[in-house]
Amino acid sequence: MSHKCDFHFPLTTLSEEEQLFFATVRKFAQETIAPAVRTMDDEQRFAPGLVNKLFELGLMGIEIPESLGGAGGSFFDAVLAVEAIATVDPAVAVLVDVQNTLVANALQRWAREEQKAEWLSKLARGTVGAYALSEAGSGSDAFALTTSAEKVNLPHHQPREILPVDRHPCGGYRLNGRKLWISNAREAELFLVFATLDPAVGYRGITAFLVEKGMAGFSVGRKEDKMGIRASSTCELLFDNCVIPAANLLGEEGKGYKIAIETLNEGRIGIGAQMLGLAEGAWAHAAKYAKERRQFGKPIAEFQAVQFALAGMATEIESAKLMVYNAARLKDAGQSYVREAAMCKLFASNVAERVASNCVEIFGGNGFVRDYPAEKYYRDAKIGKIYEGSSNMQLMTIAKQVL
């Protein structure tokens, strides 16, 4: 059964321009992504040319200024794009989400003007970015980092892949350590890496660096064999005396924790959008199947139990939509959104899991086999309660805000 399905949810909370943008991205997802979903899931990689098409549509640089090659859109636009793509394939939505809400956002807020001119332009035109914070011993305890950074003096004759002489001819940093669970790692050419410059001062020693693919001492390691979002690459990163120029420092020394916290607050809204889109996609398939599947002489959609299930799912999805949209609007308005971001991620991930589970049940036996789309939505949903802050971490954040 195809992963393409008519979309049922109204877009009444959006302006006409936003509705058109959502519909355009949704059409692209239906026509270009949907036919490849099963193959991408089986092969655990994006379809050839798909990443380039995302760049061509401007979906990989939504908030980047037009002067740098981006779409010049809003954070809300990025959230809409993630939602629209996730209705068809949450794995592709991860690629777009990390690029926009984490990497590009961090650079726009913290990069120096020369860094923006170089890297935002590249991120808009063809360079995939990755966000490297997690380690074996630092998941929910995000700042228990062991990846280390130390200052070094660099001779002028270092090769280009280690030291861009034209940008910073005298100093840099040496990174050592290992990162885990890094999304976009296989496709990325730019990595936002967090390392500890001074372990003695705890989280105040954490510093952010821009590490480029091909730098000596840096390599992408093993790719994880995941339960869901399998086309999205999740790999380890290895740093073995990786020397980078001082020009690749993002922000200030010791401010990496602030960059990480503020970026992840934005990223939570992106995950909320991904889970919202997933739930919408699963619901649409369940509703379509319920109208087609006949038992006891009539479509199962005519049975009250199925109607009530679909109605309850739709109500939860609408609630999640309003929470995600509200958090994104607050962010764009420059208002406080930390509580709302945590709430929308917590709630949307719960809704996605419940809706995907109900979708499997409405499909019955067909929901348990790979010939139909229900089982993939179910597998993809679970990660929403884990990455970019587990549900328990969201509850902790919410409790701090409300108390």
C-alpha positions, 0 to 999 in steps of 0.5 A: 500500500502506498505511503501517499494519502489524502490530507484531511486536517484543516489549516484554519489557524494559518494565514493564506500565505502559510496555508499555501506554503504548507500545501506546497511542501505537502505536495512535494512530500506526496509526489516526491518522497512518498513513492520512495518511503519504503525503499528508504526505510529498507535501505536506511538511506535517503533516495538519490537526489532527494537531499538536493531537491530539498535544497532546490525548494529552499527547505534546508535554509528556511530562515537564512536571509535571502542575501545569503541564498536562503528563503528568508522565512520565519521559524514558524515556516520551518515548523510548518515544513517539518510538519508537512514532510513528517505526514509522509515520512518523519525520517526526512523531516528529521533532516530538515528539522536538524538543519533549520531549527538546530544548526542554522538557528545556532549560527544565526544567533551566535556566529560572527558576521564572517562565519555567517557569510560563509556557513549560512550561505553554504547551509542554504545552498547545499551543505548539510549540518549536524548537531553534536552534543550527545555522548555515551555518558551524557544523554539527559545529563547533557553537560556531562561531556568528556570530549575535550578541547585544548588550545594549541598554537598552529604553524603557518604551514599547516595543510588547508584541511587542518588550518585555513591559513587565509582565515586564521594563521596562528592558533586553534584547538585540538579536539579528542573524544567521541559523540553518539546518536548524531543525526544527519551525520552521514550526509553532513559536511558541517558539524556543530560540536560541543567539547569541554575546554576546562573540566575544572569549571564544569558546564562553564567550560563547555565550548562550541566549535564548527568542525568541517568534514575532511578535517584531519583527526575527525571521522564519522563512525558506525551508523546505528541500526535503528527501529524507526526513522531508519532513512535518517542517519544516526552515527558516532563521531570520532575526534582523534587529535582533530585540530581546528582553527580558532576561526571555527570557534562558535560564540565565546569560550565557555559559552557552549552550554548557553548555545546548547540550551537555547538551541535545544529549546527551539529544537523541541518545537521542531520535534513537536512539529515532527510528531504532529505531522506523524500523527496527522499522517497516521490518522489520514491513513487510518481514516482512509483504510476505515472507509475502504475496509469492509466487515459484516457487509459495511465499511468499518468506518460505520462502526461506532467504535472506529468512529470514536477512535478516529474522533478521539485521535483527531481531537488530540491532534488538533490540541497538539497542533495548537500547542506546537503552533503557539510555541513557534509563534511565541518564538518568532514574536521574541517572547518567552517560549521555554515552557511552551516548547517543552509542553508541545514536545511532551504532548505531541510525542505522546499523541503521536505514539497513541495515534500511531498505535491506534492506526495499527489497530484500525488496520488490524492484521494489515497494520502489523505487516510492512506492506502497509504504512501503519507499522512504520508510523508506529516505529517512527513515533517512539523516538519522539519521546527520547531525543532532544530531551526525553519526556521526563526531562520535559516534565522537569523543565515544565515543573521548573517553569510552572512552580 
